[in-house]
């Protein structure tokens, strides 16, 4: 038997240790992670897929992660950016239902989120990314640290995004002033 065959035998695989607290984090955080990715322009199936991949990475590195929500958002943002940069055309549309979101989701909240997503879709990727972090409650200095850009760049993108959203809302008749 050669080295490759030895590596593929189940007895030679390194066992993944149980990770304390990860399951609770996963259940509690995945829905907001999916929403965060949708704010950045992902469709629901793609957001759910990236969220799942990000959580797999979090599980692997769980014992080394100090701030899991920020860490997973950063990983998910980068995964989504890579997908957007490499995907030329979707193969087919997948249904919008996913097991990663609760079945009892408030319809009004989803309609409001849809309006936000429609508005955010008119922004360039970096502005949309900064707005997604902002909508999740992060301050510009925290966003800068997570995205590894300057706080000034975050504030600039945030300012441009807010102006563009105001124009969009005014033009679409969804904002009174």
C-alpha positions in Angstrom: 0.0 0.0 0.0 1.4 3.4 -0.9 1.2 6.6 1.1 -1.9 7.9 -0.6 -3.8 4.8 0.2 -2.7 5.0 3.8 -3.9 8.6 4.0 -7.4 7.6 2.7 -7.9 4.8 5.2 -10.4 5.9 8.0 -8.1 4.8 10.7 -5.4 7.2 9.5 -7.7 10.2 9.6 -7.2 12.7 12.4 -10.3 12.8 14.6 -12.0 16.2 15.0 -12.4 17.0 18.7 -15.8 18.0 20.1 -16.0 21.8 20.4 -17.6 23.2 23.5 -20.3 25.9 22.7 -20.1 25.6 18.9 -23.5 24.0 18.5 -25.3 26.8 20.4 -23.3 29.5 18.5 -24.3 27.8 15.2 -28.0 27.7 16.0 -28.1 31.2 17.3 -25.9 32.9 14.7 -26.6 31.3 11.3 -29.8 33.2 10.5 -28.1 36.6 11.1 -25.1 35.4 9.1 -27.4 34.5 6.2 -29.0 38.0 6.4 -25.6 39.6 6.6 -24.5 37.9 3.3 -27.8 38.8 1.6 -27.1 42.5 2.5 -23.9 42.1 0.6 -25.8 40.9 -2.5 -26.0 37.1 -2.2 -29.3 35.4 -3.1 -30.7 33.3 -0.3 -29.4 29.9 -1.5 -25.9 31.3 -2.1 -26.0 33.1 1.3 -27.0 29.8 3.0 -24.3 27.9 1.3 -21.6 30.5 2.2 -22.8 30.6 5.8 -22.6 26.8 6.0 -19.0 26.8 4.6 -18.0 29.6 7.0 -19.4 27.7 9.9 -17.4 24.6 8.9 -14.3 26.7 9.0 -15.3 28.1 12.4 -15.8 24.6 13.7 -12.3 23.6 12.5 -10.6 26.7 14.2 -13.1 27.1 17.1 -10.5 26.7 19.9 -8.4 29.6 18.4 -11.2 32.1 17.7 -11.6 34.9 20.2 -14.5 36.8 18.6 -16.5 34.2 16.7 -19.2 36.5 15.2 -16.7 38.9 13.7 -14.5 36.0 12.6 -17.3 34.2 10.8 -18.6 37.4 9.2 -15.0 38.1 7.9 -14.6 34.6 6.6 -18.1 34.6 5.0 -17.5 38.0 3.4 -14.3 36.8 1.8 -15.9 33.6 0.6 -18.7 35.6 -0.9 -16.3 38.0 -2.6 -14.4 35.1 -4.1 -17.6 33.6 -5.4 -18.8 36.8 -6.9 -15.4 37.3 -8.6 -15.3 33.8 -10.1 -18.9 33.0 -10.9 -19.7 33.8 -14.5 -23.3 32.5 -14.8 -25.5 30.6 -12.4 -26.3 27.1 -13.6 -29.9 27.3 -12.5 -32.1 29.0 -10.0 -32.5 27.1 -6.8 -35.6 27.4 -4.6 -35.5 30.1 -2.0 -36.3 27.8 1.0 -33.5 26.7 3.2 -33.2 24.8 6.5 -30.8 27.4 7.8 -33.6 29.8 8.5 -36.5 29.2 10.9 -39.7 28.2 9.3 -41.7 30.6 11.4 -40.0 33.7 10.0 -42.1 36.9 10.3 -43.4 37.8 6.8 -43.4 41.5 7.5 -39.8 41.4 8.6 -38.9 39.5 5.4 -40.7 42.0 3.3 -38.9 44.9 4.9 -35.6 43.0 4.5 -36.4 42.5 0.8 -36.8 46.3 0.5 -33.5 46.8 2.1 -31.9 44.2 -0.1 -33.3 45.8 -3.2 -31.9 49.2 -2.2 -28.5 47.7 -1.3 -28.3 45.9 -4.6 -27.8 49.3 -6.3 -24.5 49.9 -4.4 -21.0 49.0 -5.5 -19.6 45.9 -3.7 -17.4 47.7 -1.1 -20.2 50.1 -0.2 -22.6 47.2 0.1 -20.1 45.3 2.3 -19.6 48.3 4.6 -23.3 48.8 4.9 -23.8 45.1 5.7 -21.4 45.4 8.6 -23.0 48.6 9.7 -26.5 47.0 9.6 -25.1 44.3 11.9 -24.1 46.9 14.5 -20.4 47.4 13.8 -18.7 50.8 14.2 -16.5 52.1 11.4 -13.3 51.4 13.4 -14.4 47.8 13.9 -15.3 47.4 10.3 -11.9 48.8 9.2 -10.2 46.2 11.4 -12.3 43.3 10.1 -11.9 44.3 6.4 -8.3 45.4 6.8 -8.9 48.8 5.4 -8.5 52.3 7.0 -11.3 53.7 9.1 -11.3 56.7 6.7 -12.1 54.3 3.8 -14.9 52.8 5.8 -16.4 56.2 6.6 -16.0 57.3 3.0 -17.7 54.2 1.7 -20.4 54.5 4.3 -21.0 58.2 3.4 -21.2 57.3 -0.3 -23.5 54.4 0.3 -25.9 56.5 2.4 -26.0 59.2 -0.3 -26.7 56.6 -3.0 -29.4 54.9 -0.9 -31.1 58.3 -0.3 -31.1 59.0 -4.0 -32.4 55.6 -4.8 -35.2 55.9 -2.2 -36.1 59.4 -3.4 -36.3 58.3 -7.0 -38.3 55.2 -6.3 -40.8 57.1 -4.2 -40.0 55.1 -1.0 -38.7 58.0 1.0 -40.4 61.2 1.9 -37.3 63.4 2.2 
